[in-house]
Amino acid sequence: MSQEEKPLIDVNLLQGWNKHLQECLHESDKADVTLDEHDPSLLRIHIITEGRSGYTFDFTAQYVDDREIKVVFVDVERVNQTVDEHTDQIQSLTEDYVRHIHECAQIMQRVTHA
């Protein structure tokens, strides 16, 4: 894919991600989507699970084209401590969040594929 086929991540797209990802997540979860400081084509996604678990998940997402994103799991922490990401619980939560991120990308197609 050429660079021209990838959407430009502007303020409107970033605001849309922040709004719609929150709608895709569980009601008690919180999300923050920002641009990567070193790569402006990369979204940084930080998800905080509410409740007693206190997990925070970090992902990156990059547009492959105007309809598809590539999501990469970065890490998970609990109360600022690294957590074993290979447990069944963490694997299940990670898969769930990746699904929600892709759902948000589908919603954002009305902006990226306009």
N, C-alpha and C positions, 0 to 999 in steps of 0.2 A: 504494500500500500504506500502511496506517496503521502508526504506530509500534508498536501492540500486536501486529502480525503478525510483527515482527522479534524474534528471540530476544534475550534479555538476555545480554550477555557477562559471565558471572560467573567466579569462580575455577575452578570445575569445567570449564567450557567452555574456558577459556584453557589449563588443564592438559591437557585432551584434545587441543587443537590442537598443543601442544608435543610431546606423546607421538606422536600419529598422523602428523603431518607428517614427523617424523623417519623413521617407518616407510615413508612414501611416496617418500622421496628416495633417491638413490643412496647406497649404504652409506657412502661416504667423505664425503658432504656433511653439513653441520651446519646446523640451523635454530633460530631463536629467535623465538617469537611473543609479542608484548606488546600491551597496549592503548595506543592513541594517547593522549598526555597531554592533548590538547585536545578530542578527540572520543571518548568512551567507547564509541561504536558502531563504531569503526574498529580493525581489527587491523593491527598493524605486523609484517611478516614479513621477517626478515633471514636470508639463506641464504649460507653460506660454502662455496665449493667447495674441497675439499682437493686437494692435489697441487701441481704446479708452476704452474698457472694463477693461483692465489691470488685469484680473483674473489670479490667479495661483491655479492649482489643484494638490493635492497630492493623490497618490494611493500607495497601496502595491500590489505586485503580487508574488505568490508562486506556484511553480510547484506541482501539484497533482501527476503527473507522467510525462513521457517524451513527452507527447502530449498535456496535459491540464494544464491550470493555474487557480488559484483562484484569482480574482481581488477584492480588498477591497478599497472603497472610504474612504479617511482619512479626508480631509478637503478642503475648498476653501477659498481663501483670495482675497481681492482687495486692492491694495496699503497697504499691511501689516496689514489689518484689516479683522477680521473674517466676513464672509458673510452668510446670511441666506441661507442654502443649500436646503430649501424646496420650493423655488420659482420655477415656471415652467421653467424659463430660465436656472437656474442652474441645475435643474433635467435633462433637455434636453441635456445640455452640458456634464454633468456627464455621461449620458447614451452613448452619442456619443464617449466620450473618452474611456469608458470601451470597446466599440465595436472596436475602433482602437487598443487598447492594445491587445485584443484577435486576431485581424488581424495580429499583429506583432508576437504573439506567434505561429500562423500558419506558418508564414514565417520562424521562428526560428526552426521549426520542422526538417529542413534539418540538423541542428546542434544537437538538442537534441535527435532525433530519428535515428541517423546515425548507 
